[in-house]
């Protein structure tokens, strides 16, 4: 048992570099190919090999492929982190990102039928937090600066907030 714990525990030199907040604890990790850095999932954020701490509610998308982790963070370019053996990290990231999403709904704006261009309305909350943040993601071809689009978006958001009690 002790051998398994040593083999699967976060190396102390990597743990020492983490900027953990009070009460934040490590859930899972995966070492980079050279084993000198790691992606670390905690109760509040994902810690990247470059030292950045990204709160879960800012992670728009996380995916896995044969190279490693592909991460899309709010208002940032996509990031690919090579991880040869993601282990439990993949499941931890999925669970943590999903847990921050209160509602995600696509609303058509340019036509009434489902599948037409529109906006995705997403309400998120940080782990253990109470503040709800709404994000709007417009489909390609939708002009968010159009007065009509802004009006329809505001109406759709008001309806959804009322339906969800948020």
C-alpha positions as a LaTeX table, in Angstrom:
\begin{tabular}{lrrr}
\hline
Residue & $x$ (\AA) & $y$ (\AA) & $z$ (\AA) \\
\hline
Unk1 & 0.00 & 0.00 & 0.00 \\
Unk2 & 2.75 & 2.48 & 0.86 \\
Unk3 & 4.54 & 1.71 & $-2.41$ \\
Unk4 & 1.33 & 2.45 & $-4.37$ \\
Unk5 & 0.88 & 5.74 & $-2.50$ \\
Unk6 & 4.46 & 6.81 & $-3.20$ \\
Unk7 & 4.18 & 5.88 & $-6.87$ \\
Unk8 & 0.85 & 7.75 & $-7.31$ \\
Unk9 & 1.33 & 10.74 & $-5.01$ \\
Unk10 & 2.21 & 14.20 & $-6.23$ \\
Unk11 & 6.00 & 14.69 & $-5.99$ \\
Unk12 & 6.86 & 17.05 & $-3.13$ \\
Unk13 & 8.85 & 19.44 & $-5.37$ \\
Unk14 & 5.80 & 19.92 & $-7.60$ \\
Unk15 & 3.45 & 20.27 & $-4.61$ \\
Unk16 & 5.74 & 22.96 & $-3.17$ \\
Unk17 & 5.34 & 25.06 & $-6.36$ \\
Unk18 & 1.53 & 25.04 & $-6.20$ \\
Unk19 & $-0.18$ & 28.23 & $-5.11$ \\
Unk20 & $-2.98$ & 26.60 & $-3.14$ \\
Unk21 & $-5.60$ & 28.76 & $-1.47$ \\
Unk22 & $-6.71$ & 28.04 & 2.10 \\
Unk23 & $-8.85$ & 24.90 & 2.15 \\
Unk24 & $-7.94$ & 23.94 & $-1.43$ \\
Unk25 & $-6.79$ & 20.34 & $-1.71$ \\
Unk26 & $-5.30$ & 18.18 & $-4.44$ \\
Unk27 & $-7.67$ & 15.64 & $-6.05$ \\
Unk28 & $-5.61$ & 14.22 & $-8.93$ \\
Unk29 & $-2.60$ & 14.96 & $-11.07$ \\
Unk30 & $-0.73$ & 13.81 & $-14.16$ \\
Unk31 & 2.95 & 14.34 & $-14.81$ \\
Unk32 & 4.23 & 15.85 & $-18.02$ \\
Unk33 & 6.45 & 13.73 & $-20.28$ \\
Unk34 & 9.68 & 14.87 & $-18.64$ \\
Unk35 & 8.15 & 14.32 & $-15.18$ \\
Unk36 & 9.34 & 17.73 & $-13.95$ \\
Unk37 & 5.89 & 19.34 & $-13.94$ \\
Unk38 & 2.26 & 18.31 & $-13.71$ \\
Unk39 & $-1.31$ & 19.29 & $-14.33$ \\
Unk40 & $-2.97$ & 19.24 & $-10.92$ \\
Unk41 & $-6.70$ & 19.17 & $-10.24$ \\
Unk42 & $-7.74$ & 20.60 & $-6.91$ \\
Unk43 & $-11.09$ & 21.26 & $-5.29$ \\
Unk44 & $-11.09$ & 24.82 & $-6.69$ \\
Unk45 & $-8.93$ & 24.94 & $-9.84$ \\
Unk46 & $-6.70$ & 23.27 & $-12.35$ \\
Unk47 & $-3.02$ & 24.11 & $-11.90$ \\
Unk48 & $-1.03$ & 24.07 & $-15.14$ \\
Unk49 & 2.65 & 23.17 & $-15.62$ \\
Unk50 & 3.53 & 26.84 & $-16.24$ \\
Unk51 & 2.32 & 27.70 & $-12.71$ \\
Unk52 & $-1.02$ & 29.20 & $-13.70$ \\
Unk53 & $-4.05$ & 28.48 & $-11.56$ \\
Unk54 & $-7.31$ & 28.40 & $-13.52$ \\
Unk55 & $-10.53$ & 28.29 & $-11.48$ \\
Unk56 & $-12.91$ & 25.56 & $-12.68$ \\
Unk57 & $-15.65$ & 28.02 & $-13.61$ \\
Unk58 & $-13.31$ & 29.62 & $-16.19$ \\
Unk59 & $-12.65$ & 26.33 & $-18.03$ \\
Unk60 & $-14.91$ & 26.31 & $-21.08$ \\
Unk61 & $-13.83$ & 22.93 & $-22.41$ \\
Unk62 & $-11.40$ & 20.15 & $-21.55$ \\
Unk63 & $-10.70$ & 17.27 & $-23.89$ \\
Unk64 & $-8.31$ & 14.37 & $-24.13$ \\
Unk65 & $-6.54$ & 12.81 & $-27.08$ \\
Unk66 & $-3.43$ & 10.71 & $-27.65$ \\
Unk67 & $-1.23$ & 13.78 & $-27.01$ \\
Unk68 & $-2.76$ & 14.83 & $-23.71$ \\
Unk69 & $-5.06$ & 17.54 & $-22.38$ \\
Unk70 & $-6.64$ & 20.19 & $-24.61$ \\
Unk71 & $-7.94$ & 23.03 & $-22.49$ \\
Unk72 & $-10.04$ & 26.00 & $-23.51$ \\
Unk73 & $-10.16$ & 28.74 & $-20.90$ \\
Unk74 & $-12.56$ & 31.69 & $-21.09$ \\
Unk75 & $-11.24$ & 34.39 & $-23.46$ \\
Unk76 & $-7.91$ & 32.60 & $-24.07$ \\
Unk77 & $-6.53$ & 30.56 & $-26.96$ \\
Unk78 & $-6.74$ & 26.77 & $-26.76$ \\
Unk79 & $-3.90$ & 25.15 & $-24.82$ \\
Unk80 & $-2.51$ & 21.65 & $-25.36$ \\
Unk81 & $-0.57$ & 20.04 & $-22.51$ \\
Unk82 & 1.23 & 16.79 & $-23.41$ \\
Unk83 & 0.42 & 14.20 & $-20.75$ \\
Unk84 & 1.49 & 10.63 & $-21.56$ \\
Unk85 & $-0.57$ & 9.08 & $-18.75$ \\
Unk86 & $-3.53$ & 11.19 & $-17.56$ \\
Unk87 & $-4.73$ & 8.55 & $-15.09$ \\
Unk88 & $-7.43$ & 9.84 & $-12.74$ \\
Unk89 & $-6.88$ & 13.43 & $-13.85$ \\
Unk90 & $-9.17$ & 13.06 & $-16.88$ \\
Unk91 & $-12.15$ & 12.05 & $-14.74$ \\
Unk92 & $-11.41$ & 14.69 & $-12.10$ \\
Unk93 & $-11.27$ & 17.48 & $-14.70$ \\
Unk94 & $-14.52$ & 16.32 & $-16.30$ \\
Unk95 & $-16.33$ & 16.16 & $-12.95$ \\
Unk96 & $-15.06$ & 19.53 & $-11.73$ \\
Unk97 & $-15.85$ & 21.44 & $-14.91$ \\
Unk98 & $-19.31$ & 19.85 & $-15.17$ \\
Unk99 & $-20.07$ & 20.64 & $-11.51$ \\
Unk100 & $-19.69$ & 24.39 & $-12.14$ \\
Unk101 & $-22.35$ & 24.44 & $-14.87$ \\
Unk102 & $-25.81$ & 25.22 & $-13.54$ \\
Unk103 & $-27.49$ & 25.50 & $-16.93$ \\
Unk104 & $-26.37$ & 25.53 & $-20.56$ \\
Unk105 & $-28.99$ & 26.15 & $-23.21$ \\
Unk106 & $-28.81$ & 27.02 & $-26.90$ \\
Unk107 & $-31.43$ & 29.51 & $-28.04$ \\
Unk108 & $-32.08$ & 30.09 & $-31.75$ \\
Unk109 & $-32.05$ & 33.81 & $-32.58$ \\
Unk110 & $-32.22$ & 34.11 & $-36.36$ \\
Unk111 & $-35.05$ & 31.62 & $-36.92$ \\
Unk112 & $-37.52$ & 29.88 & $-34.64$ \\
Unk113 & $-36.47$ & 26.31 & $-35.43$ \\
Unk114 & $-34.03$ & 24.27 & $-33.39$ \\
Unk115 & $-30.54$ & 24.17 & $-34.89$ \\
Unk116 & $-30.65$ & 27.63 & $-36.40$ \\
Unk117 & $-27.92$ & 30.14 & $-35.46$ \\
Unk118 & $-28.28$ & 31.61 & $-32.01$ \\
Unk119 & $-26.64$ & 31.97 & $-28.66$ \\
Unk120 & $-25.62$ & 29.54 & $-25.93$ \\
Unk121 & $-26.56$ & 30.83 & $-22.48$ \\
Unk122 & $-24.41$ & 29.33 & $-19.73$ \\
Unk123 & $-24.75$ & 29.90 & $-15.98$ \\
Unk124 & $-21.79$ & 28.85 & $-13.85$ \\
Unk125 & $-20.82$ & 28.97 & $-10.22$ \\
Unk126 & $-17.46$ & 28.36 & $-8.57$ \\
Unk127 & $-17.14$ & 25.29 & $-6.32$ \\
Unk128 & $-18.63$ & 26.21 & $-2.96$ \\
Unk129 & $-19.55$ & 29.68 & $-4.22$ \\
Unk130 & $-22.92$ & 31.38 & $-4.42$ \\
Unk131 & $-22.36$ & 33.97 & $-7.16$ \\
Unk132 & $-23.72$ & 32.96 & $-10.56$ \\
Unk133 & $-21.94$ & 34.15 & $-13.69$ \\
Unk134 & $-23.70$ & 34.13 & $-17.07$ \\
Unk135 & $-21.79$ & 33.76 & $-20.33$ \\
Unk136 & $-23.13$ & 34.24 & $-23.82$ \\
Unk137 & $-21.56$ & 32.41 & $-26.77$ \\
Unk138 & $-22.90$ & 33.45 & $-30.14$ \\
Unk139 & $-22.86$ & 31.05 & $-33.06$ \\
Unk140 & $-20.92$ & 31.91 & $-36.17$ \\
Unk141 & $-22.99$ & 34.18 & $-38.37$ \\
Unk142 & $-24.75$ & 35.91 & $-35.49$ \\
Unk143 & $-23.86$ & 39.58 & $-35.02$ \\
Unk144 & $-23.85$ & 40.26 & $-31.26$ \\
Unk145 & $-23.74$ & 44.01 & $-31.98$ \\
Unk146 & $-27.07$ & 43.94 & $-33.81$ \\
Unk147 & $-29.86$ & 45.66 & $-31.85$ \\
Unk148 & $-32.28$ & 42.86 & $-32.78$ \\
Unk149 & $-29.86$ & 40.16 & $-31.60$ \\
Unk150 & $-29.19$ & 41.99 & $-28.33$ \\
Unk151 & $-32.93$ & 42.36 & $-27.72$ \\
Unk152 & $-33.67$ & 38.69 & $-28.46$ \\
Unk153 & $-30.72$ & 37.61 & $-26.31$ \\
Unk154 & $-31.89$ & 39.73 & $-23.37$ \\
Unk155 & $-35.39$ & 38.27 & $-23.66$ \\
Unk156 & $-34.08$ & 34.69 & $-23.88$ \\
Unk157 & $-31.79$ & 35.25 & $-20.88$ \\
Unk158 & $-34.63$ & 36.75 & $-18.80$ \\
Unk159 & $-36.88$ & 33.77 & $-19.63$ \\
Unk160 & $-34.20$ & 31.24 & $-18.77$ \\
Unk161 & $-33.33$ & 32.98 & $-15.51$ \\
Unk162 & $-37.01$ & 32.94 & $-14.55$ \\
Unk163 & $-37.42$ & 29.26 & $-15.50$ \\
Unk164 & $-34.33$ & 28.23 & $-13.56$ \\
Unk165 & $-34.81$ & 30.59 & $-10.61$ \\
Unk166 & $-31.31$ & 31.96 & $-11.05$ \\
\hline
\end{tabular}
